[in-house]
Amino acid sequence: MELSPLTAVSPIDGRYADKTAPLRDIFSEYGLIERRVKTEIAWLLALCDEPGLPETGTLTADERAALQAIADNFSLENAQRVKTIEATTRHDVKAVEYFIRESLPESCTRLSEFIHFACTSEDINNVSHALQLIDGVRVLRAAQKKLEETLAALSDETIALPMLAHTHGQPASPTTLGKELAVFVHRLRRQAAQVEAVVSALPAKMSGAVGNYNAHVAAAPDVDWPAFSRRVIESLGLVQNPYTTQIESHDGMAELFDAMIRWNTVLLDLDRDIWTYVSMRYLKQKAVAGEVGSSTMPHKINPIDFENSEGNLGLANAILGHLAVKLPVSRLQRDLTDSTTIRNIGAGFAYTLIAVASTLRGLGRISPSTEALAADLDHAWEVLAEPIQTVMRRYGVPEAYEKLKTLTRGHAMSAETIHAFIDTLTEIPEADRARLKGMKPADYIGLAAGMKLPR
């Protein structure tokens, strides 16, 4: 059966193929091979510039350009050629080496034995995976920033819109819708900064079979191989890890995945709160012509985008969480359990991207129900027990909390009931009693209306 979105095994490349398309040239087999070629060429060019290796000869400008073009012009057809070679070698990185060898311009055939010189496969793979992560985070952050900006704009629009808060699911001191959304924007931005900090300094190694430059020193003992390796790694936007086994220890990857999980967890928390506000009718959803909410209940407009996001965030975090705890663990100087596991990093990114797109779509369909928000506040006069008892305590009224507890706990309150109680508080100055009597639940929002997000 021909592969298509309808026949794909995974919904990443099936149902959600349009959402995950930007990740294909990064985390696909093609994307990995392309970055392996880029890494091999960077290493080869650096070898040609090393005075301690005169055997490479001096590259002409045309030769240098031709070598760089092998990486810069790498195509899907080239990747297929690598896979054809791999069918014989049964070794993916060796196939890349042979592909580059056969792609050398005629004037550079002297460099054949310097391709993959002194390298172990992991020297190429760990750098390539780090490059995938940098590009993957770039795609992901573009989508996340759009969501953060959309949420921030909604927060600004509703920063002064009073809303009854709920702690433990029960009516609590009023807030504003915009301030509660601002909490999530602030949290998402904070976690995003940590993601960006980690990905800006991903570690890499190019130090041979067990991290000691054994073959390097045997072949060219006068070259400062740690410094040479550092130059290549830093030229690719990475940071050298000087102490490794055969593999780069993957601690940087684990830090990145943990940071991504935290961002995802904040988004999941938002999804659940928005879903709950919709169920409470604090938020309305736009009806879309032709859309069906239920196969049997015609009236339904379900918050499916937030539910979709929540489900995909669970999958993303399960994958990223496993990668974070698995990849840093390797027996002795290396085992191969990381090799197959690490091929799934794209899935964690893809499920995250699907979730972000779903939440963003959902945010575009909601609007506050000012009527429902006002009605709930008007039926919650008991929340004014807090300011009343706090003013009483300021003026030394004994057992202020206890008196309000007796008045309000488990009892329905009205403006009349509250005002009648305030009238008995002769210990409080008249001006403060008047201020309390003039207060409505919708007014009792503290500084929330002024808590706009910084831009």
C-alpha positions in Angstrom: 0.0 0.0 0.0 1.4 3.4 -1.0 2.4 5.6 1.9 0.2 8.6 2.3 -1.5 10.5 5.2 -4.3 7.9 4.9 -2.0 4.9 5.1 0.6 6.2 7.6 1.0 4.1 10.8 1.5 7.1 13.0 -1.0 10.1 13.2 2.1 12.3 13.1 2.5 11.5 9.4 -1.2 10.7 8.9 -4.1 12.7 10.4 -1.8 15.5 11.6 0.6 15.5 8.7 -0.2 19.1 7.8 0.7 20.3 11.3 4.0 18.3 11.5 5.2 19.0 8.0 7.8 21.7 9.2 9.6 19.0 11.1 10.0 16.5 8.2 13.3 17.8 6.8 14.7 18.0 10.4 13.8 14.7 12.1 13.3 12.4 9.2 15.9 9.9 8.1 16.7 12.4 5.3 17.2 15.2 7.9 19.6 13.1 10.0 21.6 12.0 6.9 21.8 15.6 5.7 23.3 16.7 9.0 25.7 13.8 9.1 27.0 15.0 5.7 27.3 18.6 7.0 29.3 17.4 10.0 31.6 15.1 8.0 32.3 18.0 5.6 33.0 20.4 8.4 35.5 17.9 9.9 37.1 17.3 6.5 37.5 21.0 5.7 39.1 21.6 9.2 41.5 18.7 8.5 42.5 20.4 5.3 43.3 23.6 7.2 45.4 21.9 9.9 49.1 22.7 9.5 50.0 19.4 11.3 48.4 17.4 8.4 50.3 18.6 5.3 49.2 15.4 3.6 45.8 16.9 2.8 47.4 19.5 0.6 46.3 23.1 0.2 42.7 23.5 -0.9 42.0 25.9 -3.8 39.0 28.2 -3.5 37.2 26.1 -6.1 38.0 22.9 -4.2 36.8 24.3 -0.9 33.6 25.5 -2.6 33.1 22.1 -4.2 33.5 20.3 -0.9 31.1 22.6 0.9 28.6 22.2 -1.9 28.3 18.5 -1.1 26.7 19.5 2.2 24.9 22.7 1.1 23.3 21.1 -2.0 22.4 17.8 -0.4 19.2 16.5 -1.8 16.6 13.8 -1.3 18.2 11.9 -4.2 21.5 12.1 -2.4 19.9 10.7 0.7 18.5 7.8 -1.3 22.0 7.1 -2.7 23.2 6.9 0.9 20.5 4.4 1.8 21.4 2.3 -1.3 25.0 2.2 -0.1 23.8 1.4 3.4 22.0 -1.7 2.0 25.5 -3.1 1.4 27.4 -1.7 4.4 24.6 -2.2 6.9 26.1 0.7 8.7 24.5 4.1 8.3 27.4 6.4 9.1 29.9 4.4 7.0 27.4 4.8 4.1 27.6 8.6 4.5 31.4 8.3 4.4 31.3 6.3 1.1 28.8 8.7 -0.4 31.1 11.7 0.3 34.0 9.7 -1.1 32.2 9.1 -4.4 31.0 12.7 -4.5 34.5 14.2 -4.3 35.5 16.4 -7.2 38.3 14.8 -9.2 40.9 17.2 -7.9 40.1 16.2 -4.3 40.4 12.4 -4.6 43.6 12.7 -2.5 41.3 13.4 0.4 39.4 10.1 0.2 41.1 8.6 3.3 40.6 11.8 5.3 36.8 11.5 5.2 35.7 10.4 8.7 39.4 10.5 9.7 40.0 9.3 13.3 36.2 9.5 13.9 33.9 7.1 15.5 30.3 7.0 14.3 29.1 8.8 17.5 31.4 11.7 16.7 29.2 12.4 13.7 25.9 11.3 15.2 25.9 13.3 18.4 26.7 16.5 16.5 24.0 15.7 13.9 21.4 15.1 16.6 22.3 18.3 18.3 21.9 20.2 15.0 18.5 18.5 14.6 17.5 19.7 18.1 18.5 23.3 17.3 16.5 23.4 14.1 13.6 21.6 15.8 13.4 24.0 18.7 13.5 26.9 16.2 10.3 25.5 14.5 8.7 24.7 17.8 9.4 28.1 19.4 7.9 29.9 16.4 4.6 28.1 17.0 4.9 28.6 20.8 5.6 32.3 20.5 2.5 32.7 18.3 0.5 31.0 21.0 2.1 33.1 23.8 1.3 36.3 21.9 -2.3 35.2 21.2 -2.8 34.4 24.8 -1.1 37.7 25.9 -3.4 39.7 23.6 -6.5 38.0 25.1 -5.2 38.7 28.5 -4.8 42.4 27.7 -8.3 42.5 26.3 -9.8 41.0 29.5 -7.5 42.3 32.1 -10.2 44.4 33.8 -13.1 41.9 33.3 -14.1 40.7 36.8 -14.4 36.9 37.3 -15.2 34.8 40.4 -12.2 32.8 41.3 -12.4 29.2 42.4 -10.0 27.6 44.9 -10.7 23.9 45.6 -13.5 24.3 43.0 -15.4 26.6 45.4 -16.1 30.3 45.1 -13.2 32.4 46.2 -12.0 36.1 46.1 -12.8 37.6 42.7 -10.1 38.1 40.1 -10.1 39.1 36.4 -10.1 36.8 33.5 -7.2 38.7 31.9 -5.0 38.4 35.1 -5.6 34.6 35.2 -4.5 34.3 31.6 -1.5 36.5 32.3 -0.4 33.9 34.9 -0.1 31.3 32.1 1.7 33.7 29.7 4.3 34.5 32.4 4.7 30.8 33.1 5.1 29.8 29.5 7.6 32.6 28.9 9.7 31.5 31.8 9.8 27.9 30.7 10.5 29.1 27.1 13.6 31.0 28.3 14.9 27.8 29.9 14.4 25.9 26.7 16.2 28.5 24.7 19.0 28.7 27.3 19.6 24.9 27.1 19.5 24.7 23.3 21.9 27.6 22.9 24.6 25.6 24.6 24.1 22.0 23.6 27.2 19.9 24.2 28.9 17.8 21.6 32.1 15.6 21.2 34.4 14.6 18.4 37.1 12.7 20.4 37.1 9.2 19.0 36.2 5.7 20.1 36.3 6.2 23.8 36.7 10.0 24.1 40.5 10.0 24.4 41.6 10.9 20.9 43.5 7.6 20.7 43.5 7.3 16.9 44.1 11.0 16.4 47.3 11.0 18.5 48.5 7.8 16.9 48.2 9.3 13.4 49.3 12.9 14.1 50.8 13.3 17.6 51.8 16.9 17.1 48.2 18.2 16.5 46.4 19.7 19.4 43.4 17.5 18.9 41.2 18.8 21.7 41.5 22.4 20.4 41.0 21.2 16.9 37.8 19.3 17.9 36.6 22.4 19.8 37.0 24.6 16.8 34.9 22.3 14.6 32.2 21.9 17.2 31.9 25.6 17.9 31.8 26.4 14.2 28.6 24.4 14.1 27.0 26.3 17.0 27.6 23.8 19.7 29.7 23.6 22.9 32.5 21.0 23.4 32.1 18.4 26.1 35.7 17.6 26.9 35.0 14.5 29.1 33.1 11.7 27.4 33.1 8.0 26.6 32.4 6.8 23.0 29.2 8.8 23.2 28.4 12.3 24.3 26.6 11.8 27.6 23.3 13.2 26.4 22.9 15.2 29.6 22.3 18.3 27.5 19.5 16.5 25.6 18.0 15.4 28.9 18.0 19.0 30.1 16.3 20.2 26.9 13.6 17.5 27.0 12.9 18.3 30.7 12.6 22.0 29.9 10.3 21.1 27.0 8.2 19.0 29.3 7.8 21.8 31.8 6.6 24.2 29.0 4.2 21.5 27.8 2.9 21.0 31.4 2.1 24.6 31.7 0.2 24.5 28.4 -1.7 21.4 29.6 -2.7 23.2 32.8 -4.0 26.1 30.6 -5.9 23.6 28.4 -7.7 22.2 31.5 -8.5 25.6 32.9 -9.9 26.9 29.6 -11.9 23.7 29.2 -13.3 24.2 32.7 -14.2 27.9 32.0 -16.0 26.7 28.9 -18.0 24.1 30.9 -18.8 26.9 33.5 -20.0 29.0 30.6 -17.5 31.7 31.5 -16.2 31.4 28.0 -18.3 31.0 24.8 -17.2 29.1 21.7 -17.9 30.3 18.2 -20.2 28.0 16.2 -18.7 27.1 12.8 -21.1 26.5 9.9 -21.1 22.8 8.9 -19.3 21.6 12.0 -20.8 18.8 14.1 -20.3 18.7 17.8 -22.0 15.4 18.5 -23.3 12.6 16.2 -26.6 12.6 18.2 -26.9 15.9 20.1 -27.2 18.7 17.6 -26.7 21.5 20.2 -23.2 20.5 21.1 -20.1 22.8 20.6 -17.4 20.8 22.3 -14.0 22.2 23.4 -12.3 19.6 21.3 -9.2 21.7 20.5 -8.2 21.9 24.1 -9.0 18.2 24.6 -6.9 17.4 21.5 -4.0 19.5 22.8 -4.2 17.8 26.3 -4.0 14.3 24.7 -1.1 15.1 22.5 0.8 16.9 25.3 0.5 13.6 27.3 2.1 11.7 24.4 4.8 14.3 23.9 5.7 14.3 27.6 5.7 10.5 27.7 8.2 10.4 24.9 10.3 13.3 26.0 10.3 12.0 29.6 11.5 8.6 28.5 14.3 10.1 26.4 15.3 12.3 29.3 15.8 9.4 31.6 17.0 6.8 29.1 19.6 8.6 27.0 22.0 9.7 29.8 22.4 6.0 30.9 24.8 3.8 28.9 26.8 0.8 30.1 30.5 1.4 30.5 32.0 3.2 27.5 28.8 2.7 25.5 25.9 0.5 24.6 23.6 0.7 21.6 20.3 1.3 23.5 20.5 5.0 22.8 20.8 4.5 19.0 17.3 3.3 18.4 15.8 5.4 21.2 17.2 8.7 19.9 15.6 8.2 16.5 12.3 9.1 18.2 13.1 12.7 19.3 11.1 14.0 16.4 8.0 12.3 17.8 8.2 14.3 21.0 8.6 17.5 19.0 5.8 16.5 16.6 3.2 15.8 19.4 4.1 19.1 21.0 3.7 20.9 17.7 0.3 19.3 17.2 -0.8 20.3 20.7 0.3 23.9 20.3 -1.6 24.2 17.0 -4.7 22.8 18.7 -4.6 25.2 21.6 -4.0 28.1 19.2 -7.0 27.1 17.2 -9.1 26.8 20.3 -8.1 30.2 21.6 -9.2 31.6 18.3 -12.7 30.3 18.9 -13.4 31.5 22.5 -14.7 34.8 23.9 -15.8 35.8 27.4 -19.4 35.6 28.4 -19.8 38.8 30.3 -23.3 37.9 31.3 -22.3 34.6 32.9 -19.3 36.1 34.6 -21.4 38.9 36.1 -24.2 36.6 37.2 -21.8 34.3 39.1 -20.3 37.3 40.9 -23.7 38.6 41.8 -24.6 35.3 43.4 -21.4 35.2 45.5 -21.8 37.9 48.1 -20.1 35.6 50.6 -16.7 36.3 49.1 -16.9 39.8 50.8 -16.4 38.0 54.1 -12.7 38.3 53.5 -12.4 42.1 53.1 -14.9 42.7 55.9 -13.1 40.5 58.5 -9.8 42.0 57.4 -11.0 45.6 58.0 -12.4 44.4 61.4 -9.0 43.1 62.3 -7.4 46.3 61.4 -9.5 48.1 64.0 -9.1 45.5 66.6 -12.6 44.0 66.5 -12.3 40.7 68.5 -12.9 37.4 66.8 -13.4 39.0 63.4 -12.7 35.9 61.4 -15.0 33.8 63.6 -17.9 36.2 63.4 -17.7 36.2 59.5 -17.4 32.4 59.5 -20.6 32.1 61.6 -22.4 34.5 59.3 -21.4 33.1 55.9 -20.1 29.5 56.1 -22.7 27.3 54.5 -25.3 30.1 54.2 -26.6 31.9 51.1 -25.6 35.5 51.3 -27.2 38.6 49.7 -26.3 42.3 49.6 -28.9 42.9 52.3 -27.5 40.3 54.6 -24.0 41.6 54.2 -25.0 45.2 54.6 -27.0 44.5 57.8 -23.9 42.9 59.3 -21.7 45.8 58.4 -24.2 48.2 60.1 -23.5 46.4 63.4 -19.8 47.2 63.2 -19.8 50.4 65.3 -16.2 49.9 66.2 -15.2 50.6 62.6 -15.1 54.3 61.4 -18.1 55.4 59.4 -16.1 56.0 56.3 -14.8 52.4 56.2 -18.3 51.0 56.9 -19.6 53.1 53.9 -16.7 51.8 51.8 -17.5 48.2 52.6 -21.2 48.7 52.0 -20.4 50.2 48.6 -18.4 47.2 47.6 -19.8 44.5 45.3 -18.2 41.1 44.5 -17.3 42.5 41.0 -15.4 45.4 42.7 -13.4 43.2 44.9 -10.5 42.4 42.5 -7.6 44.0 44.3 -4.9 45.1 41.8 -5.8 42.5 39.2 -7.0 45.1 36.6 -3.6 46.7 36.6 -1.5 43.5 36.3 -0.9 43.8 32.5 1.9 41.8 31.1 5.1 43.5 30.2 5.7 43.7 26.4 
